[in-house]
């Protein structure tokens, strides 16, 4: 899956578009709930070595928040790693080029639900 495919999926499924909250950084995109403005995904460029891979290179990664019971269900063989630059108890990093699209879609849906605003 590419960065553009992920953004298109989120636009069609959740009616959200990325924003770029970091001054001067047009690579790091955040996807938020339209009501609560909570992040459900952050797309960024990360060195593969920072995720524990032995391969060199920079790759597109999406960080996603998961319910605690889902941790351990996915691993590097499906392109899923402990989160880069986020709380590793709540977030995972997914290498977009390594993960099957169905895994990315499933985890995006889980993250979207996990970060949904609470109704009063």
N, C-alpha and C positions, 0 to 999 in steps of 0.2 A: 504494500500500500504506500502511496506517496502522500506527502503533506497536503497537496491539492485535493486528492481523493478524500482524505480525512475531513478537510474543511468543507467540502461539498456534502459529504455524508451528514455532518453536524448541521449544516444549513437546511438540508432537506428533512432531516429527522427531528431536530430540536428547534429549528427556526432561529439559530444563533449564528453570528458571524464573529470572526476573531477580532480582538483589539490588541493593540501593541502598547502596553502601559509603561514600557521602559524607554526613557528618552534616548533617542539615537539608535535604538535597537529595533530594526524592522525584521529581524529573524525570529525573535521570540514572540509567539502569539498566544494569547489567553482566550479560552472559550468560557463564557459565563452564562449562568441562568439569567434569563431576561428579567425575572422578578426580584430575586434576592441579590443578584450580581456576584454570587459565589462562583468561584472557579470550579469547573468540573474537568478541565483539561488545560495543560500548558504544553505547547509545541516548541521545541528548541533544537538547536544544533549542539551535539555533545560529542566529545572524543570517545571513541569506542573503549579506549583504555580506562576511562573514568568509570565505565560500567563493569570493569573487570575482564574485558576481552583482551586477548593477546594481539589481535589485529590492530593495525594502525588505521587512522582515518577518522573523519568527522561524519556523523550520520544524523538524520532526523529522528527525534525521539518525542514521544508524547508521555507526559506524566499524568497518571489517573489515580483518583482516590477510590479505594475499595473497602467494602465492609470487612471487618477483621476475620470473619469466617471464611473468606475467599483466599486469604494468604496461604501460600504453599500449594495452591491448586495449579499454578502456572509457574514455569521456570524458564531458564535460558533456552531450552530446546524449543519453546514457543515464542521466543523473542522478548520475554518478560524478565526484568531484573529489579533488584531493590532500587528504590527511587534515587535519582540523581538530584541533589540539591533540594530535597524535600524530606519530610519526616518519613522514615522508612517503615514506621509502624502503621502508617495509613495510606501511603502512596507507593506506586510502582512506576517504573520506566519501561516503555515498550519501544523497541527499535522497529520503526515502521517498515523498513525494507526486509526485516527478518521475520516478522510476525505474520501469520496467515490473516487475511482480511476478516474472517469470521471471528477470530480471537480478538482482534482490535474492536470490532463492532460489539461483541459481548462485553468486553471490559469498558468500553465507552458508555454503554447502557448502564452498567453497574455503577460507574462513577457518576453519571448524570443522576441516577436515583439516590446515591449515597450523599450527594451534595444538595439535593432538593431542599428548598426552604420549608420550614415547618409551618403548618397552618395553625392559626390561632382560633 
